[in-house]
Amino acid sequence: MPPPFHPFSREHGVAILIGAVATFAMIFAGKKSAQGRLLSTGLLAFLNLMAYPMSQLAWFKVPNVGLESIVPFQLCDLAAVLAGFALLTRRQLLCELTFYWGLAGTLQGLLTPAIQIGYPAWPFVTFFVMHFSIVAAALYLPIVDGWRPERPWWRSPWRAFLWVNVYILFAMALNALLGTNFGFAAHKPVNPSLLDHLGPWPWYLLSLELLALVLFGLLTLPFLRNPRSGK
């Protein structure tokens, strides 16, 4: 049996530290030179686009794997694909979703991981690689590539908010059909998380909606002094 994961343990802290250093290194390389930017962009896009295949290889030998670990419909599964194509295409909508979903959602997933398998099992490794790849892309796009939200300032966060609601509606439909818990829309994760402080089901979903709006707005504030349109 794979070893259990313990939130806020040493292995959790070490994973956060390694991921933070790797994120800083890719941003630094991207800012330093054209060649560094090409290499770091390619690596970051590769990690995001390969996140699901790597995850499936990691879960292959784990018994009794739930559908949530097989079907790529968790929000971060989709965010990884969006982030990979955002880095390659610089499409405004893809960059918006990567930025807002990555920093408001995926970052929370790193702080309170919804995983029960610990180090050195491969699902533990691929979980942190995928989540840090999304967060790194969310930071890389504005810092290195110069992406900016569209004007007026509310357009990009509002669009990201609408799309996350589209996701939640589809997740709730799949959960009802398959008995899954995509998007944690059916119940809270087993591990401690922010959702534990947002009320019981279904009220925590409404609280999460309000929190997402606030976080998306706060993430937009740094761009208000230089609100040029993204590429």
Order of alpha helices (4+ residues) and beta strands (2+ residues): alpha-alpha-alpha-alpha-alpha-alpha-alpha-alpha-alpha
